[in-house]
Amino acid sequence: MPAEEIKDSTFHYLKQGSGKQSILLLHGNACSKQAFFPLFEKDFPNATLFAPDLPGFGKKNSNNSAFSFQESINFLNQFIEHLKLKDILVVGHSMGANIAMHWAKKNPSLFRHLFLIAPAGFESFKEEEKQKISLSLKNFPPIPLEQTLQFLIPAGFFRKDHPNCLKLIQKLSSDFAHASQQTYLASCTLGIEEMLHHEIFNFRNFPTISSTVLFGDHDPLIPNQLFHTGLPKNFIMEALKGIKNLKLYLVKDCGHYVHCEAPEKTAEILSEVMASMQ
């Protein structure tokens, strides 16, 4: 059954299923709710999936958008209150996973489990590195937004010819059809700056919630290959060391978009997590 796209109050989101377990999917930077389209093509009979556009992204992008982690958390609190969601299994990708971790620290009772795909928030940078990363999109050539997506999105894939890479670009182009390149890149830059200036997670401050982490073994973005050229496996094993109640999966032949390059494996692991929670 295809996902239903809903405009409800101030929310734009995808919904699929009618199962008891609520799964809330939080997209990453430069993306929208459509980033999870491969998971919406899978069957989760015991769950209902919700994927909202975060403020500043997708159909929530506008000249008045002012993205921040706190604004996103406020928005998500309003979203789950509006839909009366409880005992949430939250799936976050990249920046969305980073937001999920901060949200879970503030409101741990809301969540049953964190399912984090290529999570940002474990990598630290020197000040000069932060400055260079913050400026990375500010001098982007003025080209149509679809061409901008055609440049940015494949950079996160291990297999740039993967059919889901092209599909993702097409779906994001539709979600951002009303937006300008300027407003899109402005939100992306704010997302980058938020990630750079929030606390770095480790075993000392990670949320006390059972968690699953998926990383691609060829992630080109985490660790950031401009500054930290170590293997993703070595980086993430070190970053997650000592965190309790966490299970790590390193998914073969995948980049940053694990759920797009390995949707079957991602859905299989997510289904196993759900089964373990019953």
Buried (B, 14 or more C-beta within 10 A) or exposed (E): EEBEBBEEEEBBBBBBBEBEBBBBBBBBBBBBBBBBBBBBBBEBEBBBBBBBBBBBBBBBBBEEBEBBBEBBBEBBBEBBEEBEBEEBBBBBBBBBBBBBBBBBBEBEEBBBBBBBBBBBBBBEBEEEBBEEBBEEBEEBEEEEBBEBBBEBBBEBBBBEEBEBBBBBBEBBBEBBEEBBBEBBBBBBBBBBBBBBEBEEBBEEEBBEBBBBBBBBBBBBBBBBEEBBEEEBBEBBEEBBEEBEEBBBBBBEEBBBBBBBBBBEBBBEBBBEBBEEEE
